[in-house]
Amino acid sequence: MTNLTVRSAGELAAKMGITVSEWTAERTAGSMPVEGNRQPYGLLHGGASAVLAETLASVHAALLAPDGKVPVGTDLNCTHHRAMTSGTVHGVSTVAHAGRSMASFEIVLTDEAGRRTCTSRLSCAFIDARGPVPPLQ
């Protein structure tokens, strides 16, 4: 896993300015700007938080997927605790369960002061890949 290069976490992540800064079997971390991801009242959009959480956990799941399998999300849950209007939101994904057919992750999002803004959980099923499994890009 140390030779894995993550250049992009997908089209949506790129549009939202998400960067993945750390990816190991134990944790995946990244961040996203609040600017450009706000709802009409000027607050960080809850859906943007969900995208950051799912992106981090999906990269994490891809690292843990058994050979010949790819992860697909089956459940995403987000509890929003604190609003953000500016700055950068940071996230860390940790493994709650990793098995042969599914995995679950807890993703904690925080503001720049380290205060929790959102707690998420993503569950993924590992399904047979249709063709060669592409590397994370």
C-alpha positions as CSV (number, residue, x, y, z in Angstrom):
1,M,0.0,0.0,0.0
2,T,2.9,2.3,0.4
3,N,3.4,2.5,-3.4
4,L,-0.2,3.6,-4.1
5,T,-0.5,7.0,-5.7
6,V,-3.7,8.9,-5.4
7,R,-3.8,11.7,-7.9
8,S,-7.5,12.2,-7.9
9,A,-10.4,10.7,-6.0
10,G,-12.8,11.1,-8.9
11,E,-14.6,13.8,-10.9
12,L,-17.0,15.0,-8.1
13,A,-14.1,15.2,-5.6
14,A,-12.1,17.3,-8.1
15,K,-15.1,19.6,-8.7
16,M,-15.4,20.2,-4.9
17,G,-11.7,20.7,-4.3
18,I,-11.3,17.6,-2.2
19,T,-7.7,16.5,-1.7
20,V,-6.7,13.1,-0.1
21,S,-3.5,13.7,1.9
22,E,-3.0,10.3,3.6
23,W,-4.1,6.8,2.7
24,T,-3.1,3.7,4.7
25,A,-4.9,0.6,5.9
26,E,-5.5,2.3,9.2
27,R,-6.8,5.7,8.1
28,T,-7.4,7.9,5.2
29,A,-7.4,11.7,5.6
30,G,-8.2,14.7,3.4
31,S,-9.7,18.1,3.2
32,M,-12.1,20.3,1.2
33,P,-12.6,24.1,1.1
34,V,-15.8,25.5,2.4
35,E,-15.8,28.2,-0.2
36,G,-17.6,26.9,-3.3
37,N,-19.4,24.2,-1.2
38,R,-21.9,26.4,0.7
39,Q,-25.7,26.3,0.6
40,P,-27.8,29.5,0.0
41,Y,-27.5,30.6,3.7
42,G,-23.7,30.7,3.5
43,L,-23.1,27.5,5.5
44,L,-21.1,24.5,4.4
45,H,-23.7,22.3,2.5
46,G,-24.5,19.1,4.3
47,G,-24.3,17.3,1.0
48,A,-20.8,18.6,0.5
49,S,-19.8,17.1,3.9
50,A,-21.4,13.8,2.8
51,V,-19.3,13.9,-0.4
52,L,-16.1,14.5,1.6
53,A,-16.9,11.7,4.0
54,E,-17.8,9.2,1.3
55,T,-14.8,10.1,-0.8
56,L,-12.4,9.5,2.1
57,A,-14.0,6.2,3.1
58,S,-14.3,5.0,-0.5
59,V,-10.5,5.5,-1.0
60,H,-10.1,3.7,2.3
61,A,-12.3,0.8,1.1
62,A,-10.4,0.6,-2.2
63,L,-7.2,0.0,-0.2
64,L,-8.8,-2.8,1.7
65,A,-10.7,-4.5,-1.1
66,P,-9.8,-8.2,-1.6
67,D,-8.1,-9.0,-4.9
68,G,-10.5,-8.9,-7.9
69,K,-13.1,-7.0,-5.9
70,V,-14.2,-3.3,-5.9
71,P,-16.1,-1.5,-3.1
72,V,-19.5,0.0,-3.7
73,G,-21.3,2.1,-1.1
74,T,-24.4,0.6,0.4
75,D,-25.2,3.0,3.3
76,L,-24.1,6.5,4.2
77,N,-25.1,8.3,7.4
78,C,-24.1,11.8,8.4
79,T,-24.9,13.7,11.6
80,H,-24.1,17.4,11.4
81,H,-22.9,18.9,14.6
82,R,-21.5,22.4,13.8
83,A,-21.8,24.8,10.9
84,M,-18.9,26.2,9.0
85,T,-19.0,29.4,6.8
86,S,-15.4,29.6,5.7
87,G,-12.0,27.9,5.9
88,T,-11.2,24.2,5.3
89,V,-13.0,21.2,6.5
90,H,-10.8,18.2,7.4
91,G,-11.7,14.5,7.5
92,V,-10.3,11.3,8.8
93,S,-11.7,7.8,7.9
94,T,-11.0,4.9,10.3
95,V,-12.1,1.3,10.0
96,A,-15.1,0.1,12.0
97,H,-15.1,-3.3,10.3
98,A,-13.3,-4.9,7.4
99,G,-14.3,-8.3,6.2
100,R,-14.2,-10.3,3.0
101,S,-17.5,-9.1,1.7
102,M,-18.1,-5.7,3.3
103,A,-16.4,-3.0,5.3
104,S,-17.7,-0.1,7.4
105,F,-15.9,3.2,8.2
106,E,-16.3,6.0,10.6
107,I,-15.5,9.4,9.2
108,V,-15.0,12.4,11.5
109,L,-15.0,15.9,9.9
110,T,-13.6,18.8,11.8
111,D,-13.1,22.6,11.3
112,E,-9.6,24.2,11.4
113,A,-9.8,24.5,15.2
114,G,-10.3,20.7,15.4
115,R,-13.9,20.9,16.5
116,R,-16.1,18.1,15.2
117,T,-18.5,19.3,12.5
118,C,-19.9,16.0,11.2
119,T,-19.8,12.3,12.1
120,S,-20.4,9.9,9.3
121,R,-20.5,6.2,8.7
122,L,-20.1,4.5,5.3
123,S,-20.7,0.8,4.6
124,C,-19.4,-0.8,1.4
125,A,-19.9,-4.2,-0.2
126,F,-17.0,-5.7,-2.0
127,I,-18.3,-7.0,-5.4
128,D,-16.6,-8.8,-8.2
129,A,-14.8,-6.3,-10.5
130,R,-16.0,-6.2,-14.1
131,G,-12.7,-6.4,-15.9
132,P,-9.4,-5.2,-14.6
133,V,-9.4,-3.2,-11.3
134,P,-8.1,0.3,-12.1
135,P,-5.6,1.8,-9.7
136,L,-6.8,4.8,-7.6
137,Q,-6.0,7.9,-9.6
